[in-house]
C-alpha cells in the first residue's frame, strides 16, 4: 500500500498568514492554522514567505521560528505526561 503525504500550505506576508499570493487578506492566526492542520492529520506544512524586503523576511522568519519552538515545547510536555 502506498503512503500519500497530505501537504498544507501557509503563505506569510508582513508577519501574518494570508490566504494566497494573490489574496493578501488574513488567513487567521499562524498558531491556530498549524494546530488545525496538525489535528486534521496533515503530514507536512509548506510555508511560503511572500516578503519583498529583508526586514519583512526577518519578521516572517522570526514568526516561523517562534512557532516551531512553541510546537517543540508542546511536544516535550506531551511526552513527559
C-alpha positions in Angstrom: 0.0 0.0 0.0 1.4 3.4 -1.0 1.6 6.1 1.6 0.3 9.5 0.4 1.6 12.7 2.0 -1.0 15.3 2.7 0.6 18.7 2.4 -0.9 22.1 3.5 0.4 25.5 2.5 0.6 28.7 4.5 1.6 32.0 2.9 3.2 34.7 5.1 3.2 38.4 4.4 4.2 41.1 6.8 4.4 38.6 9.7 1.0 37.1 9.3 -0.7 34.3 7.4 -2.5 35.3 4.3 -4.9 33.4 2.0 -2.8 33.3 -1.1 -0.1 35.2 -3.1 -2.9 36.9 -5.0 -5.2 37.4 -2.0 -3.3 39.1 0.9 -6.2 39.2 3.3 -5.7 37.5 6.6 -6.0 33.7 6.8 -6.0 33.7 10.6 -3.5 33.2 13.4 -0.5 31.1 12.4 -0.6 29.1 15.6 -4.3 28.2 15.1 -3.7 27.3 11.5 -0.8 24.9 12.3 -2.8 23.3 15.1 -5.8 22.9 12.9 -3.6 21.3 10.2 -1.9 19.0 12.7 -5.1 17.9 14.3 -6.5 17.2 10.8 -3.8 14.7 10.0 -1.7 16.8 7.7 1.7 15.2 7.1 3.6 18.4 6.1 3.2 22.1 6.1 4.9 24.2 3.4 5.3 27.9 4.4 5.9 30.4 1.7 7.5 33.7 2.5 5.9 36.4 0.3 8.2 39.1 1.7 9.5 41.8 -0.6 12.4 43.1 1.5 14.9 42.0 4.1 13.1 43.5 7.1 9.9 41.7 6.2 11.7 38.5 5.6 13.3 38.6 9.0 9.9 39.3 10.6 8.4 36.2 8.8 11.5 34.1 9.7 11.2 35.0 13.3 7.5 34.2 13.3 8.1 30.7 11.9 11.0 30.1 14.3 8.8 31.1 17.3 6.0 28.8 16.1 8.5 25.9 15.7 9.9 26.5 19.2 6.4 26.6 20.7 5.4 23.3 18.9 8.6 21.6 20.1 7.9 22.7 23.7 4.4 21.4 23.5 5.7 18.0 22.1 8.1 17.7 25.0 5.4 18.5 27.5 3.2 15.8 25.9 6.0 13.2 26.1 6.6 13.9 29.8 2.9 13.3 30.6 
